[in-house]
Amino acid sequence: MSVEPLQTVGPVDYGQLVPVTVHFDDLDALGMLHNSRYPLLAERAWAEYWHGFGYEFDGDWAAAGDMCNVIKEMKVSYERPLTRAGHYAAHLWVERLGRTGLTYGFRICSADGTETHAYGHRVLVRVDPQTLRPTPWSERARAIATDLLRPAQEGTGVDAA
């Protein structure tokens, strides 16, 4: 059985633009999206993206495969306040794909991708569920991630690390 990739909301030069929704209760007392919600929106978009390829996590770490991973680093930069509930997008891409690690980039942006509200990156490491030591990504996950690689820039891309 093949799973169709998640439909995106608009064209981007690289990666995918995935729809996200900001709800009224995501806004803080000043009427702005709370700072903790930006990475949460990116995380939910990534979960939807991988789910579109059949990747799921049901609580069984031994069966999780590539979904058994941990965060090593996360950085978010806030550019422009998001001040209304509504439909937006998460622009997702892969900055670096190593043997056991993966750095992905994201932007929380307008639904058409033209206005950036926040951007950042997150470093993941796939781990063995028994030892919690780094273990290689599957060939299938590598192929999916490779399709999202940002165009080559110095110091980025696929490597053996």
Protein Blocks (a to p, Z undefined) as FASTA:
>chain_A
ZZdddddfbdcfehjdddddddfklpcfkopacfklmmmmmmmmmmmmmmmnopacehia
klnmmmlccdfbdcdddfbdcfbecddddddddfbdcfkbccdddddddfkopacfbdcd
dddddddfklopacdddfklmmmmmmmpccddehiajdfZZ
